[in-house]
Amino acid sequence: MLYADKRALETNLKVDLLAIREKELNFYVSNCQNIGTQAAMLSGFAFAGLMQPLPPEPEVLRVMFLMSTVSGLGLQLVTVITTTLLSMLAPGLALRGPDGAMHQAVDGMIDEYRLGFYTFILGLLAIHGAAISFVWLAFPVVEASILTTCICISLLMLYKYMRR
């Protein structure tokens, strides 16, 4: 009887632990889907930025704009692919994998989620850099200075929000 109680307790503990890991899995899947949606929207903005006619001078600003726009587009597309595959494959591993697959899926998802989040942030920074370059290409110095200050303030606010 004592052995049966011990086995029942171990089984209940495993079930409770799996329920907690399932909540973690659902949390990361939801976050991946949200980040992927935002990254898709930002990649659309970057693609639209490539369609803008640019003045021929100064060449340095044109190159900076194009490099940061293409970088932002590429990083956001990598984020979309990473988060989409992650939100599809990790739950599949957790459901259909061997014993212990739930822990492997959640632990792997945490690592890959960080990578997706970092590429999202880098892409967001590149798009902000493209916006600054475009402002200096399209507007006179006074307006460009004001708009650059606004973009830098938004970056500062984003940084402060992330640090909380």
HELIX and SHEET records of a PDB file:
HELIX    1   1 LEU A    2  LEU A   50  1                                  49    
HELIX    2   2 GLU A   59  ARG A   96  1                                  38    
HELIX    3   3 ALA A  101  ALA A  138  1                                  38    
HELIX    4   4 VAL A  141  ARG A  163  1                                  23    
END                                                                             
